[in-house]
Amino acid sequence: MTDTLLPPASTLPQERRLVTELPGPRSRELMQRRVGAVSAGVGGTMPVFAERAGGGVIVDVDGNSLIDLGSGIAVNTVGNANPRVVERVQRQVADFTHTCFMVTPYAGYVEVCEALNRVTPGDHDKRSALFNSGAEAVENAVKIARSFTKRQAVVVFDHGYHGRTNLTMALTAKSMPYKHNFGPFAPEVYRMPMSYPYHDGPHSGPEVASWAISKMDKEIGGSSIAAILIEPIQGEGGFIVPAPGFLQALRDYATQHGIVFIADEVQSGFCRTGKWFACEHEGIVPDLITTAKGIAAGLPLAAVTGRADIMDSIHVGGLGGTYGGNPIACAAALGSIESMEVDDLNARAQAIGDILVTRLTDMAARIPAIGDIRGRGAMIAIEIVKPGTLTPDPDLTQRVAKACHAEGVIVLTCGTYGNVVRFLPPLTIPDSLLLEGLDVVEAAFSAA
């Protein structure tokens, strides 16, 4: 359905332009076909179908140009159809599309692992293994930790999200829609209190960590824990940034008891927060780190990277998969990482974060329903509450999101209580487009 009259994605006009109501007639036609072909269990945010995308816009099949403040859920960090990614992918497709790295290896897989070992936190000796999705990376990290420690218990945290496989559903805190009716789940998973500054009152990060550590000691015992798994900034849970000292206390406890400390950076990694990885803001060096989403600019790729002694402890054949580290996805990752380095996208994420926080703070002064503004870099969220309280207001949150969508601005919601609007723009978005999108968000509160 590609319209050859449209310019290449990298030169799409960076503007919000609505030429039909949303959804337009071609999107409505495709939606009818979707209902007849796609499982009703697959959700959806926008009722439009994309045709082209680039910079900070997505153009639908009816010619509407929408402002993208979601990046395909933190995936298109370097922008859709990034030229460096496109060039590498096209070259790789012409050479070969698949051999299976475990059968006939290829340089791209090795090069991606070398890059991951270089950019992830810590100067220790590292190894990496490549997979297909964030959930698969998390599941393999748990496998590795259990094998290395010869223990079974895995500690996770309130509000955490780690995936949709059976094990990662067990690791995930929120029932609906991720876990509802899908049990029973994998055993030996223990959930602990999470530092949530907006709701913790006067309690500090170390204080909340002490509650979690006390529960671990009493309910499991440090010598029985294989892994502590945590998102340094929680994603689906509501962009919760733990209070200073919380992560460090957990890291210290893990070191003390020989526990593998796993940082789940699937949503927060790869320049999204203004550093390569969110754990760097707290000076945390994890034993293992899981990555996906922004790693390959939209192609399916994920990784576990970590201490060489842990990663090399697994028996030969214990890690892998038919498609893990597919050569085309590896080519995309190398183009994506090159763009992050050459274009200094960490600095760009910080600049976007400054714009978001400044504008949202100004907005909150006039909109009492905005209870909290939080996040880092280009990973910022607002928590929407009933004015004068900490009570979540998911109904208003959904109305605001739908009002934005109707005006051609893609925003995503999240949070345990469904009352958080998150902002994850591509780092290629122009400032003017970002500010226009935020104007629409403010107007959406009035419309809602």
Summary of the structure (lengths in Angstrom):
residues: 448
radius of gyration: 21.6
end to end distance: 34.6
largest distance: 65.6
contacts: 1617
relative contact order: 0.16
helix: 39%
strand: 17%
